[in-house]
Amino acid sequence: MSATIDINGKKMLPIKEVILQVDYSRDYITRLAREQKIVATQIGRQWYVDLDSLHNYQAVVTAEQKIKKRQLSEERKRELAIKEQKERQRVEARQRTKKKKVAVMTMCFIVALGTGLGLVIESEVRKNFTAVDQLASLNDANTQGPLGADYTSAGSDALTPEFVPNVSYRDLTSDEGLLLVPMNASGTVATEAYFSDPVTVVEDEDGSRSVRRVNAAGEPTGAEVPFILVPINSNSP
């Protein structure tokens, strides 16, 4: 027969009977009783426990564990999503850098090729006009020289070509392609001075440089357009 006692309308069971109905050990139930997490009382050396309060405690603990487990799962999902987003951003950054490098290398090759052809053409032009009498006749007739240059007298034995600059205007609205910015031999002209609208120069971690339009508030806006400086010697005939 159960040695149940009644305290304040609650039926209290001895702890030796309680441990047969729950998964908790005697020591754990005793600790809960001492910490007043369940309804219990000690008479002499014997603990008496309200079984309903112990079941309620079990239900609360189980619910808290489920909530913590769900929160931990959601936190791991968020961390995984952030990690995947950062990885995508790194991949996209590497792809953009690779495209810029390819564009710069391509344009450098084109510039080098054009420079080589220009030197060959210049050499051929000089060969055709080495005679002093030919230069004098060209000067007197004020004829049109090759490559669209007007030759005027710059001395007794030299001609100075006068080139009319060919200027075009285009919005900086796309990051496709590459700008060729002339670099004067004296180096006194800033890169920003070649643009009709205010721009700022942006330098990437890999050393490549781009220009971006600057709005009325002085803040960069629009796409980054990569560019390279092309040396131009304005003093060469």
C-alpha positions, 0 to 999 in steps of 0.5 A: 500500500502506498504511503501517501500523505496529504499536505495542503490538499496535495497528495505527496508520494514518497520518493521511492515510489515516484522514481518508479513512474518517471525517468529521473533518478532519486538524486536528480528529483532530490535536487529539484526538490531542494531547488524548489523546482517541484512541489516536495517536502522532507519529513525526517530523512524521507522526501515526499513529492507531488507527482503532478508537479514533477510531470509539469516540470518534465513537460516544461523541460521538454518544450524548452528543449524543442524550442532550443533545438528549433532555434539552433536549427534556424541559426545554423540555416542563417549561418549557412545562408550567410556563408553561401552569400559570401562565397557567391560574392567572392566568386563574382568578385574574382570573375569581375577581376578576371574580366578586367584583366582580360580586357586590359591585356586585350587592349594592351595587345591592340595598342602595342600592335597599333604602335608597331604599325604606326612605327612602320608607317612613320618609317615609310613616310620618312623614307619617301620625304628624305629629299630636301627638294621634295620637302620644299615642294610640299611646303610650297604647295601646302599639300595634304600629308599622309594620315590626315596631317597638314604639313607646314614649314617648321624650318629649312629641312623639317616639316611639322604635322598639325593634327586636328583632334578628333573628340567624341563624347559618350556616357559612362553607363556600361562597364563593358569595354575599356577606355584609352586615356592619353598620357602626355609625355610631360605628365601634367594632365590629370586623368579626370581632366579628359572627361566632360563630366566630373569623374573620380578614379577608383583603384582596385586591389589588383592594381587596375583602375577605373573611372566613375561618374560623380553626381551633384552631391560629390558621390560616385555613381554609375558603373565602373569603367576600366581604363589604361593610360596610353603614352603620347609624345606630342613633340614627335614629328 
